[in-house]
């Protein structure tokens, strides 16, 4: 179902009033607006936001075998252990983002769940089948190819845009197609 931000906020609020805690997965194409939407929702709903970009593969995980696996471009094992398990228990937790530019872990991020009942996980691969069942709501964000590449060029520069076009976008598309992520998500948003 195609929706807009206002509809999504209403759905999250209704669910939160019924069950207390809400966990939302925002998956979709790179440069489709996932991070921007999450930042807007954080302001309006006062929720936690956890970027899947913090869980890209470490150097020793970046094997050809792992990259051949649809959705294997994310460390879903570490995400399950360090984020989803404590989050589902309602526990306060921390995790260390993996910084792809430094190829090392950054300082730990503290996540408070006690007084913040809504958590958004945003980023490509956030609705991976290994993580799927944890979410109360799943949203797929998309944009057309021309807009996508324009945004990537503006954000990353021309040389990195080529890397995205030749490497990262095909890996995302393989994952979306293999698992039918867009079709399985309850909601879709076009930007």
Beta strands, then each sheet from edge to edge (+ up, - down):
strand 1: 22-28
strand 2: 48-51
strand 3: 93-99
strand 4: 104-111
strand 5: 118-122
strand 6: 137-142
strand 7: 187-190
sheet 1: 2+ 5+ 1+ 6+ 7+
sheet 2: 3+ 4-
end
